[in-house]
Amino acid sequence: MAKKKDARVMVILECTSCIRNGVKKVSTGISRYITQKNRHNTPNGLELRKFCRYCYKHTIHGEINK
């Protein structure tokens, strides 16, 4: 039996502010979230406003490729 392609895929969202500016706090790192998206409804990259614990504010988190 052949496997069907699932419409839902796991994506990783990464803080775009930390990547561009670099983090200047004591604990360095990049904020990442894991979520799901429907590839039929959202074929483009996903961008959501999430809280970045390294920037200490809400920033745009964009989808990255694995």
RADA-V533754 format. One line per field, one symbol per residue. phi: phi as a letter, one per 20 degrees, with the letter a starting at -180 (. if undefined). psi: psi as a letter, one per 30 degrees, with the letter a starting at -180 (. if undefined). burial: # if it has 24 or more other ideal C-beta (glycine too) atoms within 12 Angstrom, else .. Layout:
phi=???
psi=???
burial=???
//
This chain:
phi=.eeefffececddcfeffffemedefeercfccdbdbeffecfefecceceefeemaeceddfdef
psi=kkklkkeklklkkkkfeeeefkkglejkakkkkkllljfeeiflkkkljlkjfefhlklkklklk.
burial=..........########...........##.#...#........#.#.#.#.##...#####...
//
